[in-house]
Amino acid sequence: MNKTLSVIVISQFLCTSLWFAGNAILPELAASIALSPSFLGHLTSAVQLGFIAGTLIFAIFTIADRFSPSWVFFTCAIIASFFNFALSIDGISALSILVSRFGTGFFLAGIYPVGMKIASDYFQKGLGKSLGLLVGALVLGTAFPHFVRTFTSGLDWHYVVYVTSGLALAGGFMMAVWVPDGPYRNRSKGFDFTLFFSVFQKQKFRKAAFGYFGHMWELYAFWAFTPVFLTAYGLKHQDSFDLSLWSFVIIAIGGISCAVGGILSERFLPIQIARLSLSLSGICCILSPLIFLQPFSIIMLAFMMFWGVVVTADSPMFSTLVAQNVPTHNKGTALTIVNCIGFGITIFSIQLLNWLQVIINPAYLLIILCLGPLFGSMNIVQKNFSQSEK
């Protein structure tokens, strides 16, 4: 992996550590201002809503294609870190927490999809590999607040906020200093307000996007409710384990599968890897009640780790297919559009689980997520994609 790709990947990891910073400290936040159990769903949804709003604005005004993507990344990293830092203000209200998370999500729209745009500007050959590493960095970044909380359990919860905000600042500076505009960047000449709709007229792009949407129905809801599933299992079977540590492991292990999937995309079609990953994660959804009801925690944890592997492996493959099936000068905006809609879908699945968790047995909570892999698999049929897209 060359220096430029290394910097892009590390910067993406550092900045996306902001994503679940609120989730990692939710128990302490809940205790300090008497939040209800349902606040988990609202907290996660606030970030997603912010991200959706941000990607919508970025897509309409074609920000990533009109301006230097490295400087867009840098600017958004700085602002997002300050919104995240607001969580540490003493006496913060529940509404202010949601505003803080919304603002963080809004400016993450200039980090995650823009990071993929930067990678695609540098790597046309081996794009699947580079995006695999990049999305892997996102997964590790998303899990990292749980890791920080594990090793700061004896310290005040504010340290999680300090660490993640500081890392985001460092990631933004790294991108601005060491990653200039890529050699394959083709700057957009102006605003194109019709692009949000016109890109879906191309069948290959549309099929890749629909597959991604099915993947997103499952992904963030799985991540957000993994601690809920683990807690409920421990209570039912009177078993104890480090919740923060295992939440980190189950989420973070997906970063490895993204990287491995990216490497494998040099030998296999991205569509093949995506379809296999979707199918396996859908099977995990269906099997989750059986795993919850069995009494051996080692089996449950191994199953959740496997699920964490397959639930993410298709993500960089979909991004690769999207990037390969859109004109070069619209690549950044197209990735942003697909991210915008995909994260909009996560709101529905997260809020659905948020509502279901108080009315059904937790053993059956995650089974509804199988609808995403089913829909996605129906749309990504290999015959829709040419061999040249490998």
C-alpha positions as CSV (number, residue, x, y, z in Angstrom):
1,M,0.0,0.0,0.0
2,N,1.6,3.3,-1.1
3,K,2.0,6.4,1.0
4,T,-1.0,8.2,-0.4
5,L,-3.4,5.4,0.1
6,S,-2.0,4.9,3.6
7,V,-2.8,8.5,4.5
8,I,-6.3,8.4,3.0
9,V,-7.1,5.2,5.0
10,I,-5.7,6.5,8.3
11,S,-7.4,9.9,7.9
12,Q,-10.7,8.1,7.2
13,F,-10.3,5.9,10.3
14,L,-9.4,8.9,12.5
15,C,-12.3,11.0,11.4
16,T,-15.0,8.4,11.3
17,S,-14.3,7.6,15.0
18,L,-16.8,10.4,15.6
19,W,-19.7,8.3,14.3
20,F,-20.5,6.2,17.3
21,A,-18.8,8.4,20.0
22,G,-22.3,9.1,21.5
23,N,-23.3,5.4,21.5
24,A,-20.1,4.4,23.4
25,I,-20.9,6.8,26.3
26,L,-24.7,6.5,26.2
27,P,-24.9,4.7,29.6
28,E,-23.1,7.5,31.3
29,L,-25.1,10.2,29.4
30,A,-28.3,8.4,30.4
31,A,-27.3,8.3,34.0
32,S,-26.4,11.9,34.1
33,I,-29.6,13.4,32.7
34,A,-32.1,10.5,33.1
35,L,-32.5,9.4,29.5
36,S,-34.9,6.7,28.4
37,P,-33.8,3.4,26.9
38,S,-35.3,4.5,23.5
39,F,-32.7,7.3,23.4
40,L,-30.2,4.9,21.8
41,G,-32.3,4.9,18.6
42,H,-32.8,8.6,18.6
43,L,-29.0,9.2,19.3
44,T,-28.0,7.0,16.3
45,S,-30.8,8.4,14.1
46,A,-29.7,12.0,14.8
47,V,-26.2,11.2,13.3
48,Q,-27.8,9.5,10.4
49,L,-30.3,12.3,9.8
50,G,-27.4,14.8,9.9
51,F,-25.5,12.7,7.4
52,I,-28.5,12.5,5.1
53,A,-29.0,16.2,5.2
54,G,-25.3,16.8,4.6
55,T,-25.0,14.4,1.7
56,L,-28.2,15.9,0.1
57,I,-26.7,19.4,0.2
58,F,-23.3,18.1,-1.0
59,A,-25.0,16.2,-3.9
60,I,-27.3,19.1,-5.0
61,F,-24.4,21.5,-5.1
62,T,-21.9,18.9,-6.4
63,I,-19.4,20.0,-3.7
64,A,-17.0,17.1,-4.0
65,D,-16.7,17.5,-7.8
66,R,-16.5,21.3,-7.9
67,F,-14.0,21.9,-5.1
68,S,-10.8,20.2,-4.0
69,P,-12.0,17.1,-2.2
70,S,-9.0,17.1,0.2
71,W,-9.9,20.5,1.4
72,V,-13.6,19.6,1.7
73,F,-12.5,16.7,3.8
74,F,-10.3,18.9,6.0
75,T,-12.9,21.6,6.5
76,C,-15.6,19.1,7.4
77,A,-13.3,17.2,9.8
78,I,-12.6,20.4,11.7
79,I,-16.3,21.3,12.1
80,A,-17.4,17.8,12.9
81,S,-14.9,17.5,15.6
82,F,-16.2,20.6,17.3
83,F,-19.8,19.4,17.1
84,N,-18.6,16.1,18.7
85,F,-16.7,18.0,21.4
86,A,-20.0,19.7,22.4
87,L,-21.1,16.4,24.0
88,S,-18.6,17.1,26.8
89,I,-20.3,20.4,27.9
90,D,-21.4,20.1,31.5
91,G,-25.2,20.1,32.0
92,I,-25.9,19.4,28.3
93,S,-29.6,18.7,27.6
94,A,-31.1,15.8,25.7
95,L,-32.0,18.2,22.9
96,S,-28.5,19.6,22.7
97,I,-27.1,16.1,22.5
98,L,-29.3,15.4,19.5
99,V,-28.2,18.7,17.9
100,S,-24.6,17.8,18.5
101,R,-25.0,14.4,16.9
102,F,-26.9,15.9,14.0
103,G,-24.2,18.4,13.3
104,T,-21.5,15.7,13.6
105,G,-23.4,13.6,11.0
106,F,-23.9,16.6,8.7
107,F,-20.2,17.2,8.3
108,L,-19.4,13.5,8.2
109,A,-21.0,13.8,4.8
110,G,-17.8,15.6,3.8
111,I,-15.6,12.8,5.1
112,Y,-16.9,9.3,4.3
113,P,-18.1,9.7,0.7
114,V,-15.5,12.4,-0.1
115,G,-12.8,10.0,1.2
116,M,-14.0,7.5,-1.4
117,K,-14.0,10.2,-4.1
118,I,-10.4,11.0,-3.2
119,A,-9.4,7.3,-3.5
120,S,-11.1,7.0,-6.8
121,D,-9.2,10.1,-8.1
122,Y,-5.9,8.2,-7.3
123,F,-6.7,4.6,-8.2
124,Q,-8.6,3.6,-11.3
125,K,-6.9,0.2,-11.5
126,G,-7.4,-1.7,-8.3
127,L,-10.3,0.6,-7.2
128,G,-12.0,-2.3,-5.4
129,K,-8.9,-2.9,-3.3
130,S,-8.4,0.7,-2.3
131,L,-12.1,1.2,-1.4
132,G,-12.0,-2.1,0.6
133,L,-9.2,-0.6,2.7
134,L,-11.1,2.7,2.9
135,V,-14.4,1.2,4.0
136,G,-12.5,-1.0,6.4
137,A,-11.1,2.2,8.0
138,L,-14.7,3.5,8.3
139,V,-15.7,0.3,10.1
140,L,-12.8,0.4,12.5
141,G,-13.4,4.1,13.1
142,T,-17.1,3.4,13.9
143,A,-16.1,0.7,16.4
144,F,-13.2,2.7,17.9
145,P,-15.2,4.7,20.5
146,H,-16.3,1.4,22.1
147,F,-12.6,0.4,22.3
148,V,-11.7,3.8,23.8
149,R,-14.4,3.3,26.4
150,T,-13.1,-0.1,27.3
151,F,-9.7,1.2,28.2
152,T,-10.9,4.4,29.9
153,S,-13.5,2.6,32.0
154,G,-11.8,3.9,35.1
155,L,-11.8,7.5,33.8
156,D,-14.5,10.0,33.3
157,W,-16.6,9.4,30.1
158,H,-15.6,12.8,28.7
159,Y,-12.3,11.3,27.7
160,V,-14.0,9.4,24.9
161,V,-15.2,12.7,23.5
162,Y,-11.8,14.3,23.9
163,V,-10.0,11.4,22.2
164,T,-12.4,11.1,19.2
165,S,-12.5,14.9,18.6
166,G,-8.7,15.0,18.7
167,L,-8.4,12.1,16.3
168,A,-10.7,13.8,13.8
169,L,-8.7,17.0,13.9
170,A,-5.5,15.0,13.2
171,G,-7.2,13.1,10.3
172,G,-8.3,16.3,8.7
173,F,-4.9,17.9,8.9
174,M,-3.2,14.7,7.4
175,M,-5.5,14.8,4.4
176,A,-5.0,18.5,3.7
177,V,-1.2,18.3,4.1
178,W,-0.3,15.0,2.4
179,V,-3.0,14.3,-0.1
180,P,-3.3,16.8,-3.0
181,D,-5.9,16.4,-5.7
182,G,-5.5,13.1,-7.5
183,P,-4.3,12.6,-11.1
184,Y,-7.6,11.2,-12.3
185,R,-9.7,14.0,-10.9
186,N,-12.0,15.6,-13.5
187,R,-13.5,18.7,-12.0
188,S,-17.2,19.4,-12.6
189,K,-17.8,22.6,-14.6
190,G,-20.8,23.8,-12.6
191,F,-23.9,22.9,-10.6
192,D,-26.1,20.1,-12.0
193,F,-29.3,20.0,-10.1
194,T,-30.7,17.2,-12.2
195,L,-27.9,14.8,-11.4
196,F,-29.6,13.5,-8.3
197,F,-32.2,11.8,-10.6
198,S,-30.4,11.3,-13.9
199,V,-27.8,8.9,-12.6
200,F,-30.5,6.3,-11.8
201,Q,-31.4,6.1,-15.5
202,K,-28.4,3.9,-16.1
203,Q,-29.3,0.3,-15.3
204,K,-25.9,-0.8,-13.9
205,F,-25.7,2.2,-11.6
206,R,-29.3,1.7,-10.5
207,K,-28.8,-2.0,-9.7
208,A,-25.6,-1.4,-7.8
209,A,-27.3,1.4,-5.8
210,F,-30.3,-0.8,-5.0
211,G,-28.0,-3.6,-3.8
212,Y,-26.3,-1.0,-1.5
213,F,-29.7,0.1,-0.2
214,G,-30.5,-3.4,0.9
215,H,-27.1,-3.7,2.6
216,M,-27.7,-0.4,4.4
217,W,-31.1,-1.6,5.8
218,E,-29.2,-4.1,7.8
219,L,-25.7,-2.6,8.5
220,Y,-26.2,0.3,10.9
221,A,-29.2,-1.2,12.7
222,F,-27.0,-4.3,13.4
223,W,-24.2,-2.1,14.7
224,A,-26.4,0.1,16.8
225,F,-28.3,-2.8,18.4
226,T,-25.4,-5.2,18.9
227,P,-24.9,-3.9,22.5
228,V,-28.6,-4.3,23.1
229,F,-28.6,-7.9,21.8
230,L,-25.5,-8.7,23.9
231,T,-27.0,-7.1,27.1
232,A,-30.3,-9.0,26.7
233,Y,-28.4,-12.3,26.1
234,G,-26.3,-11.7,29.3
235,L,-29.4,-11.0,31.4
236,K,-31.3,-14.0,30.1
237,H,-28.5,-16.5,30.6
238,Q,-27.0,-14.7,33.6
239,D,-23.7,-14.4,31.8
240,S,-21.3,-11.5,32.1
241,F,-18.8,-10.2,29.5
242,D,-17.2,-6.9,28.7
243,L,-20.0,-5.2,26.7
244,S,-17.8,-2.4,25.3
245,L,-15.0,-4.7,24.3
246,W,-17.2,-7.2,22.6
247,S,-19.2,-4.5,20.8
248,F,-15.9,-3.2,19.5
249,V,-14.7,-6.6,18.4
250,I,-17.9,-7.5,16.6
251,I,-18.1,-4.2,14.8
252,A,-14.4,-3.7,14.1
253,I,-13.8,-7.2,12.7
254,G,-15.8,-6.1,9.7
255,G,-13.0,-3.8,8.8
256,I,-10.8,-6.8,8.2
257,S,-13.5,-8.4,5.9
258,C,-13.7,-5.1,3.9
259,A,-9.9,-5.1,3.3
260,V,-9.9,-8.8,2.4
261,G,-12.9,-8.3,0.1
262,G,-11.0,-5.5,-1.6
263,I,-8.0,-7.7,-2.1
264,L,-10.2,-10.5,-3.5
265,S,-11.8,-8.1,-5.9
266,E,-8.6,-8.3,-7.9
267,R,-9.4,-12.0,-8.6
268,F,-13.2,-12.1,-8.4
269,L,-15.9,-9.8,-9.7
270,P,-17.1,-7.3,-7.0
271,I,-20.6,-8.4,-7.8
272,Q,-19.8,-11.9,-6.8
273,I,-18.3,-10.9,-3.4
274,A,-21.2,-8.6,-2.7
275,R,-23.8,-11.2,-3.4
276,L,-22.1,-13.8,-1.3
277,S,-21.7,-11.4,1.6
278,L,-25.4,-10.3,1.4
279,S,-26.6,-13.9,1.4
280,L,-24.5,-14.9,4.4
281,S,-25.6,-11.9,6.4
282,G,-29.2,-12.5,5.6
283,I,-28.8,-16.1,6.9
284,C,-27.4,-14.7,10.1
285,C,-30.5,-12.5,10.5
286,I,-32.7,-15.5,10.3
287,L,-30.6,-17.6,12.6
288,S,-30.2,-14.9,15.3
289,P,-33.2,-16.2,17.5
290,L,-31.7,-19.7,17.7
291,I,-28.3,-18.3,18.7
292,F,-29.9,-16.0,21.3
293,L,-31.8,-18.9,22.9
294,Q,-28.9,-21.3,23.1
295,P,-27.0,-21.1,26.5
296,F,-23.4,-21.0,25.5
297,S,-22.0,-17.5,25.2
298,I,-18.9,-18.6,23.3
299,I,-21.2,-19.8,20.5
300,M,-23.2,-16.5,20.6
301,L,-20.0,-14.4,20.5
302,A,-18.5,-16.4,17.7
303,F,-21.7,-16.1,15.7
304,M,-21.9,-12.3,16.2
305,M,-18.2,-12.0,15.1
306,F,-19.0,-14.0,11.9
307,W,-22.0,-11.8,11.3
308,G,-19.8,-8.7,11.9
309,V,-17.5,-10.1,9.1
310,V,-20.1,-10.7,6.4
311,V,-22.4,-7.7,7.2
312,T,-19.6,-5.3,5.9
313,A,-17.7,-7.2,3.2
314,D,-20.1,-6.1,0.5
315,S,-20.0,-2.3,1.3
316,P,-16.8,-1.5,-0.7
317,M,-17.9,-3.7,-3.5
318,F,-21.1,-1.7,-3.9
319,S,-19.1,1.6,-3.8
320,T,-16.8,0.2,-6.5
321,L,-19.7,-0.7,-8.7
322,V,-21.2,2.7,-8.2
323,A,-18.0,4.5,-9.0
324,Q,-17.4,2.4,-12.1
325,N,-20.8,3.1,-13.6
326,V,-21.0,6.9,-13.6
327,P,-19.1,9.5,-15.6
328,T,-15.7,10.5,-14.1
329,H,-16.7,14.1,-13.5
330,N,-19.8,13.1,-11.5
331,K,-18.1,10.3,-9.5
332,G,-18.0,12.2,-6.2
333,T,-21.6,13.4,-6.4
334,A,-22.9,10.0,-7.4
335,L,-21.2,8.4,-4.4
336,T,-22.7,11.1,-2.2
337,I,-26.2,10.6,-3.6
338,V,-26.1,6.8,-3.0
339,N,-24.8,7.4,0.5
340,C,-27.5,9.9,1.1
341,I,-30.3,7.5,0.2
342,G,-28.6,4.5,1.9
343,F,-28.3,6.3,5.2
344,G,-31.9,7.5,4.9
345,I,-32.9,3.9,4.8
346,T,-30.9,3.2,8.0
347,I,-33.2,5.7,9.9
348,F,-36.2,3.4,9.2
349,S,-34.5,0.2,10.2
350,I,-33.0,1.7,13.4
351,Q,-36.3,3.3,14.4
352,L,-38.1,0.1,13.7
353,L,-35.8,-1.9,16.0
354,N,-36.1,1.0,18.5
355,W,-39.9,0.5,18.6
356,L,-39.8,-3.3,18.5
357,Q,-37.3,-3.7,21.4
358,V,-40.0,-2.7,24.0
359,I,-42.7,-5.0,22.6
360,I,-41.1,-8.2,21.5
361,N,-38.7,-10.8,22.9
362,P,-35.2,-9.6,22.2
363,A,-34.4,-13.0,20.7
364,Y,-36.4,-12.0,17.6
365,L,-35.3,-8.4,17.5
366,L,-32.7,-8.7,14.7
367,I,-34.6,-11.1,12.4
368,I,-36.4,-8.3,10.6
369,L,-33.1,-7.1,9.2
370,C,-33.2,-10.0,6.7
371,L,-35.4,-7.9,4.5
372,G,-32.4,-5.8,3.4
373,P,-30.2,-8.6,2.2
374,L,-33.2,-10.2,0.5
375,F,-34.0,-7.0,-1.4
376,G,-30.3,-6.3,-2.2
377,S,-29.7,-9.9,-3.5
378,M,-32.6,-9.6,-5.9
379,N,-31.1,-6.6,-7.5
380,I,-27.4,-7.6,-7.9
381,V,-27.6,-10.3,-10.6
382,Q,-24.2,-10.9,-12.2
383,K,-25.6,-10.7,-15.8
384,N,-26.4,-7.0,-15.1
385,F,-22.7,-6.2,-14.9
386,S,-20.1,-6.6,-17.6
387,Q,-16.7,-8.3,-17.2
388,S,-15.0,-5.0,-17.8
389,E,-16.2,-3.8,-14.4
390,K,-14.0,-6.3,-12.5
